[in-house]
Amino acid sequence: MAQESFYDYIILGAGLSGLGLALKITEDPFFQDKKILLLDKQGKTENDRTWCFWHRGASEWEPIISKKWPKIGFKSTDFEREIPISPYAYNKINASDYYDFCLSRLQKSDQVTFKVEAVEDYEETATGVAVRTTSQHYTAKKLFNSILPAEVLKNQRKHIVLNQHFIGWFISTEKPVFDPKTAIFMDFSIPQRGNTRFMYVLPTSPTEALVEYTLFSEDLLPTEIYENGIKNYLKDHKIEKYTVTEKERGCIPMTVFPFEKRNTKHVVNIGTAGGWTRASTGFTFSYTHKRNAELIDFLKENDDFRIWKIGDRYRWYDRLFLDVLYRKNEQGSHIFEAMFKNNPTDRIFRFLDGESSLTEDFKIIWSLPKKEFIKAFFYLKNAQNK
């Protein structure tokens, strides 16, 4: 790897978006003369999260997919279904495998330097960007920032911000209790307590699974509430003898805040900092790699990040969904129940991936509780006209 203080591109954050972007740049002959600095405060050796995504056929991430499920399960108080999803599969990737896969490839490139340094700040200059870390100063023509300061969302009131927040336990049981062919996508049969709460269960064998207690809501909870929720769920399913082998927790903002308005001529926000999470569901993996591909195409034709836009119609759909969920947070289980009860899974997957037709969009939206979505439509339309 090259060692210098000036680079064509600096990427802040070696996570999902940063590593994925670095890979795409180095794999594209158009950028073969570009030097890239990748900065992160951590060495990316821990398995600090899990990413899942559905995909039709083989994926480019096939070498690091640790588990595939041919079926998903959905459950609420009034509806339960085990759904075969062929020709799709629901795929799981461990973060540690993703980091290792990307970094091992990048280490073979003389275009990339990866440094474990905490970024203190950066500033735009007339010709590029200057970055200061705890130990060095660097300059570059362009900066790709995946670090989202908490105050960006806290200090604004115009756009709704909910959170997908969760704690998950990786558990091992003494006896076979799980169906390793079925990922429990959403189980709303747990007490909702005025929120949208569900269990997310990913069995990797008859005796092993990731069991997560998840909420779509505004406020985070004390740790014991999530963990008691997991304990009660396991007890209700008569799973009493188990060992917790690992834990994970996370919080993903769900918002249609226009992150791209924070872009400048030489700085573009990517990943969560760029709004690359599907606001209505919190799904990130596929959306992030789709945005990376779009950004690569943009770079080939443009030099000013102020004109980089995310302007698809799904933002409007997400705005509708978030408005309903914000005003009627306890209705989340009914919304997702209606979606899964009244639509084929492949249509739902295309809709959530942003690849559905307008006809499919209408069918899905029309299948949801009409009163609240019609109310949200007119509220947002009036707000837009003010």
N, C-alpha and C positions, 0 to 999 in steps of 0.2 A: 504493500500500500504506500502511496505517495505521502511525503511529509512536507508541508509548506504552510504559510500563513494566509495566502490569498487563494481563493477557490472560485470557480464559476458558480457553484451552488453550495449553499449550506442548508442542511436539513436539521431542524431542532426536534429531537425526540426519535428514538429508535424503537418505535412501537409498530402497531399494525400499519398505519398510513406511511410513516417515515421509511421503514424498511421496504415496504411494498413499492414506494415511489423510487427509492434508490435502485432497486432491482430493475424496474421498468426502464429507467434511464440508461443503466449500464447494458441492458440487453437490446437496446435500440441503436443501430448503427448511426443514426442521425446525430447522436450525442457522444460519439466515440472520442472526441477530443475534449470533453468536459471533465473537470476535476471537481470532486464532490467531497465535502466534509460532513460527516454524520456525527452529531453530538447527543449524548444522553448522560444523565447523572448516574445511571446504573449500567452494569455490564451485560444485562439481559440474559442472565443464566437461570433465573427462577421461573417456575411455572406459576405465574401470578394471575392467570385468568384462563378461561376456556372460550373458544369461539365456535359457533355452530352456524351452518348454512345449508340450505337445500340446493341441490344441483341435479340437472338432468344429464345422465351419462358421466363420463370421466371428467375430472376437474384438473386444472393445472397444479392443484395442491395435493394430488393423489398420493405422492410419496410420504406426506406427513399427516394424512387423515388417520386418526387412531381408531375411529369407529364409524360405521355406517348403519343407519336404521332404515329398513324398508317400510316401516309403519310408524305412525304417530298416534298418540292418544289425546283425546279432548274430553273433559268432564266438567259439568256444572251441576247444580242441584236438580235441574230438570232435563238434562240431556247428557248422554255419554256415548262416545263412539271411538272405536279403534279403526284407523283409516289407512289402508294400503296406499302408498304414494308413488308407486312405479308409474312412469319411468324415472321419477325423481328418487333421490335418497337424501336422508338428513345426515349431515356429516359433522364430525367433531374434530377439532384441532386443538391440541394443547399449546399454550403460548410458548412454553420452552422449546417445543419442536419447531414452531414457526420461527422463533428467534434464531435457533441454531441453523435451520435450513437457509434463511436469508443471509445471515452473517457469513456462513461458510462459503456461499456463492460470492458474496461481495469481497471476501478476503482474497479471492482469486483474481480480482480486478485491480489493475494499477490506477484506476480512476478514482478509487474510494479510499478515504481515511476515516476510520471510526475511532472516536476518542471518548473516554468516560470522564466527562467534565460537566459540572453543573453550570448552566447558563445564568448569568446575573442580569444581563439586559442586552438589548440591541437597539440600534438607531439607523434610520435611513440616511444615506448621504446622496449627493447629487448624482453619483455614478453607481451606487449600489447600496450595500449594507455593511455596518460594522457590528461585530458581536463580541461581547466581553464575557468570559467565563471566570471561574474562580482562580484560574491560573494563566490564562492566555488571552490575547486579542486576535481576532480574525476578521478578514474582510472578504466580501464576495459580491458578485454581480446580482445574484438573486438569493432570497431567503424563503424557505418553506417551513412554516412554523406549525407544529402540532401541539403546542402547549397552550392550554386555555386557562388564563387567569380567572379565578373564581369571581372576581368583582365584575367581569364583563356582563355576566347574567344577573348578578345581584343588584347592580346599579342601574338596571333598566326596568321600566314598568309597563312598557307598551306591549310586549309579547309574553304570552303564557309560557311558563317553564314548569313542567312536571319532571319527575325523576323516575327512572327505572332503577330501583335499588334492591339489593339482595345480599343474602349470605348463603353460601352453599357448603355442604359437607360431602366429602368423598367418604363413603362408608363401605365396610366389608362385613358381611354377615356370616354366621356360622352355617346356616342352612340356605339352600337356594330359594329365593323369594321374588326375584325380578325376572321379567321377560326381556331378554337381551335383544329381541327383534323389534321392540316398541319403545320409542322415546315418548315420554309423557310431556306433550307440548305445553299444555295448560290444564291444570286441575283446580277449578274454582270451587270445589266442594268444601274447602276450608272456610272458617268464619271470615266474613269480609270486613266487619267492623267499620263500615262506612267508607271503605276504600275499594280499590281494585287489587285484590290479593290472590295469588295462585302459587301452586307448587309446580316445579319444573324438575322432572326426574329423567336422568340419562343413564340407563343401565348398560354397563359395559360387559357384564357377565351375569349369570344367575345369582351370584353372591356379591356383586360390586356395582355401585351406582353413585352418581353425583345427584344429591338431593338439595334443591334450592328453594328457599322461601323468598318470593319476589313480590314487590309492590310497584304499581304505577300510581304515584301520588306526589304531593308537593313536598312533604316533610319526611326526613329520615327518622328512623326509630332507634331506640337503645338496642344494643347488641342482643340482650337477653330476649327481646320480643321475637326477633328472627329465629334465634336458636330454640326458643320454646316452641315456636311454630313448627320447626323441623321435628323436634322430639314428639310433639303431639301427633303430627302426621304419621310418623313411623309407628307410634303406639296404636293409632287407629287402624293401621294396616297390619297389626300384630307382628311388627318387626321390633323385637325387644333386645335381642342379643346381637350387638354389632359393635364395630370399632371404627372410630373416626380417624381416618388415615391422613387427611389433609383438609384444609378449609380455604375458601375463597370468598371475597366480598367485592362488591362494586357498586358504582352509582353512575348512571349514564343519563345526561340531560336529554329531555324530550321537549323540543321547542322548534318553532319555525323562525326564530330570531335570524335576521339576515346577516350571518357571519361574514359574507363576502364584502359587505360594506366596510369592514375593517381592513380589507386589503389595500395596499398602496402600490405604487408603480413597481417597486422591487420586492415587496413582501406579500406572500400569499399564505393564508391560513388553511391548513389541511386537517384531515381526520376530524376528531370531535371539535377542535378549534375552528374548523371550517364548516361545521354543520353537516358532516358526512355520515350522520346517523339517521336512519329513517325515524322521523320524529314520532310517528304514531305507534311504533312497536319497539324501538330501541335496537333493532337489528343493525349490525354494523359491518360485518365482514365483507359480504358481497358488495354492499353499497360503496364501501371504501375503495375497493379495487376497481369498481366501475368509474368512480370519480378520478382515481389515479390515471386510468387510461384516457379519460377526457382531458385531464390536465396536460398529459404528455402531448396530445394532439394540439392543444392550445399553444404550448411552448414552441412548437415547430413553426407557428405562423405569427405569434404575437410577442411583444416585449413588455407590455404594460398590464400588470395584474389587476388594475382597477377595472378592466373590462371583462374579467373572468366572472361569469355568472352561473348560478344554478337556478335555472328558470323552468323546471318542468311542472306539469299540472299536479303532480303528486304532493307538492308543497301545499297546494290549496286543499287537497283532500286531508292532509295531515292537520292543517289549521282547523278544519271542521271537526275532526276527531278530537283534537286536543281541547277545543272549546267545550265539547260535550263532556269530556272526561274531567275537565277542570271544574265545571259547574255541577256535574253529577258523577262524582268520582265513584260512588257506589254502584253505578250502572255498567262498569267495565265488563263484568262477567256476562251481562245480558247482551252487550254489543258483540263480544267475541262468540258467544253462543249462537247468535243469529247469523254471524258470518260463516261459521263452520257448519251449521245446520242447514243453511239454504244455498250453499255454493260448493261446487266440486273443488277438491284441493288444488288441482293444477291452476284453476282460475285464481284462487287465493294467493298461491305462490307467485304467479305472474303479477298480480296486483301489488303485493308487498315488495316485489323486486323492481317495480316501476317499469314493467314490460307488458302490461295488459293493454287491450284495445279500449277505445272509448265505450263501446258496447258492454264490454266486461266490467269496466269501471261503474257504469250505470247500474248494472245488475247487482254488483256487490253493495254499492251505496244504498240502493233501493231495498235491499234485503235487511238493512239495519233498522233499529227502532226509529220510525219516521218522525215522530213528534219532535224529539230532541234535535235531530239532524236538520230538519226544516227550520226550527228555531235558530240553530247555529248558523245556517246558511244566510238567513235574513239579517241576523245580528252582524255577521262579518261583512255582508254586502253594504249595510248602512255605515259601518265603521270605515269601510274602504272609500265611501263617497264623501266622507267628512273632510 
